[in-house]
Amino acid sequence: MKILIIEDNRILAKNIREYLTLKSFHAEVAFDGIMGKERASGEHFDVIILDINLPGKDGLTLCRELREEWNNTPVLFLTSRNTPKDVVAGLDIGADDYLGKPFDFEELISRVRSLGRRNISNKTTSIHIGDLEIDTTKRLVTKNSETVDLSTKEFDLLQYLIQNRWTPIDRQMLLEQVWGEFDAYMFSRTVDVHISTLRKKLGKDIIETRKGFGYLVN
């Protein structure tokens, strides 16, 4: 997933970006509300992590303007202004979630993943990649209009890679998110075997190996 962090505390923004990167997210940073608005309006992001107290344009105004533009990218407010009144104000103008500072990085990751999944589910269910069409509602894959028979885990793996398109995902993350578990044997074999099978069924170029980073769908 591609994440935009809009946070004027440069040390905190850098720490969030580094942690998200370690978890196989693609994260970018804007340090004020004006630049944040330009990035959020001009590029595609799966989730926006947004501070409220920003120079140039505050987070509440920024979020409201995005919603007025019909930009429905999920917004997670990450702020020290976390009284019940602040939370209600943020949600009322279109924010999707609210996490107060100080926060636990694992909780932040969990919230971001949840919003990213929600964002994918709210989008069109039919995805076209080259000669492939993936219907996430019917769980159906066709290639040149011919149905491709995938096992449950093969489809789950393909769907997760598509949900995080353009972002390399390492084996451990795939095991945790697709299989819900991790052990040394699975780490060494399961993901690679399923990737190999998907390439045979869908085409060798559908899933790229980014050495040292993981697998991704372009």
C-alpha positions in Angstrom: 0.0 0.0 0.0 1.0 3.6 -0.7 0.8 5.8 2.4 1.0 9.6 2.7 2.1 10.9 6.1 1.3 14.6 6.7 3.1 15.5 9.8 5.2 18.7 10.7 7.3 16.9 13.4 10.1 15.8 11.1 11.6 13.3 13.5 8.2 11.7 14.1 7.4 11.7 10.4 10.7 10.1 9.6 10.2 7.4 12.3 6.7 6.6 11.0 8.0 6.4 7.5 10.9 4.1 8.4 8.6 1.8 10.4 6.0 1.6 7.6 8.8 0.8 5.2 10.1 -2.0 7.4 6.5 -3.4 7.2 6.6 -3.4 3.4 4.5 -0.3 2.9 5.5 2.5 0.5 5.4 5.7 2.6 5.9 9.4 1.6 5.9 12.5 3.7 4.7 16.1 3.5 5.6 18.4 6.4 2.8 21.0 6.1 -0.8 21.2 5.2 -0.4 23.0 1.9 2.1 20.5 0.5 0.1 17.7 2.0 -3.1 18.9 0.2 -1.2 19.1 -3.1 0.2 15.5 -2.7 -3.1 14.1 -1.6 -5.0 15.7 -4.5 -2.5 15.0 -7.2 -1.4 11.4 -6.5 -3.0 8.1 -5.6 -2.6 7.0 -2.0 -4.3 4.1 -0.2 -4.3 5.7 3.3 -3.4 9.2 4.6 -2.0 9.6 8.1 -2.8 13.2 9.0 -1.9 15.5 11.9 -4.3 18.2 12.9 -1.9 21.0 14.0 -0.1 21.7 10.8 1.5 24.9 9.4 -0.1 26.4 6.3 -3.3 24.5 6.5 -4.6 22.5 9.5 -5.6 18.9 9.2 -9.3 19.4 9.8 -9.5 21.9 6.9 -7.4 19.7 4.7 -9.6 16.6 5.3 -12.7 18.6 4.7 -11.4 20.0 1.4 -10.5 16.5 0.2 -14.0 15.2 0.9 -15.5 18.2 -0.9 -13.4 17.2 -3.9 -14.8 13.7 -3.6 -11.4 12.3 -2.6 -12.4 9.3 -0.5 -8.9 8.1 0.5 -9.1 6.8 4.1 -7.8 9.4 6.5 -6.3 8.4 9.9 -5.9 11.4 12.2 -2.8 11.0 14.3 -2.7 13.9 16.8 -2.3 14.9 20.4 -5.7 16.6 20.2 -7.6 13.4 21.2 -10.4 14.5 23.5 -13.9 13.1 22.7 -14.8 16.5 21.3 -11.7 16.4 19.0 -12.5 12.9 17.8 -16.1 13.7 17.0 -15.0 16.8 15.1 -12.6 14.8 13.0 -15.0 12.1 12.2 -17.8 14.5 11.4 -15.7 16.1 8.6 -14.9 12.8 7.0 -12.0 11.2 8.8 -12.1 7.4 9.0 -10.1 6.8 12.2 -8.4 8.6 15.0 -5.3 7.7 17.0 -4.0 9.9 19.8 -0.3 10.7 20.5 1.7 9.1 22.0 0.8 5.9 20.2 2.1 2.3 19.7 3.6 1.7 16.3 2.1 -1.7 16.0 -1.4 -0.3 16.7 -0.7 2.3 14.0 0.2 -0.4 11.5 -2.9 -2.4 12.4 -5.1 0.7 11.8 -3.4 1.5 8.5 -3.9 -2.1 7.3 -7.6 -2.1 8.3 -8.2 1.2 6.4 -6.3 -0.1 3.4 -8.4 -3.2 3.2 -11.6 -1.1 3.6 -10.5 1.2 0.8 -9.9 -1.8 -1.5 -13.3 -3.3 -0.7 -15.1 0.0 -1.5 -13.6 0.2 -4.9 -14.6 -1.6 -8.1 -14.6 -5.4 -7.8 -13.3 -5.9 -11.3 -9.6 -5.3 -11.8 -7.8 -5.5 -15.2 -4.1 -6.3 -15.5 -3.0 -6.9 -19.0 -5.1 -9.8 -20.4 -6.3 -10.7 -16.9 -9.6 -9.7 -15.2 -9.9 -10.3 -11.5 -13.4 -10.1 -9.9 -12.8 -9.9 -6.2 -16.5 -10.3 -5.3 -17.0 -13.5 -7.4 -13.4 -14.5 -6.7 -13.1 -15.2 -10.4 -10.0 -14.8 -12.6 -10.2 -14.8 -16.4 -7.4 -14.6 -18.9 -8.4 -13.7 -22.5 -12.0 -14.3 -21.4 -11.1 -17.9 -20.3 -11.6 -18.8 -16.7 -8.4 -19.6 -14.7 -8.9 -22.2 -12.0 -7.2 -21.0 -8.8 -7.2 -22.6 -5.4 -8.5 -20.6 -2.4 -5.0 -19.7 -1.2 -3.8 -18.9 -4.7 -6.6 -16.4 -5.1 -6.1 -15.0 -1.6 -2.4 -14.5 -2.4 -3.1 -12.9 -5.7 -5.7 -10.6 -4.2 -3.4 -9.5 -1.4 -0.6 -8.6 -3.9 -3.1 -6.7 -6.0 -4.4 -4.8 -3.0 -0.8 -3.7 -2.4 0.0 -3.3 -6.1 3.4 -1.7 -6.9 4.7 -2.4 -3.4 7.0 -5.4 -2.8 5.8 -7.7 -0.1 8.2 -10.0 1.7 7.5 -13.7 2.4 6.9 -13.2 6.1 4.3 -10.5 5.5 2.5 -12.7 3.0 2.5 -15.6 5.3 1.1 -13.5 8.2 -1.5 -11.8 6.0 -2.6 -14.6 3.7 -2.0 -17.7 5.8 -2.3 -16.1 9.2 0.7 -17.8 10.6 4.5 -18.1 10.3 7.1 -20.8 10.8 10.5 -21.6 9.4 9.3 -24.3 7.0 6.5 -22.2 5.6 8.9 -19.3 5.2 11.2 -21.3 3.0 8.7 -23.0 0.8 5.0 -22.2 0.9 5.0 -18.7 -0.6 7.5 -19.6 -3.4 5.5 -22.6 -4.4 2.2 -20.6 -4.6 4.0 -17.8 -6.5 5.4 -20.3 -9.0 1.9 -21.9 -9.5 0.3 -18.5 -10.1 3.0 -17.6 -12.7 2.3 -20.9 -14.6 -1.4 -20.2 -14.6 -1.5 -16.4 -15.2 1.8 -15.7 -17.0 5.4 -15.5 -15.8 5.3 -11.6 -15.9 2.3 -11.1 -13.7 4.3 -11.3 -10.4 7.7 -9.7 -10.2 10.4 -10.7 -7.8 12.2 -7.7 -6.3 15.4 -9.2 -4.9 15.9 -8.4 -1.2 12.3 -6.9 -0.9 9.8 -9.5 -2.0 7.1 -10.0 -4.6 4.8 -7.4 -6.3 2.2 -7.1 -9.0 2.9 -4.2 -11.4 
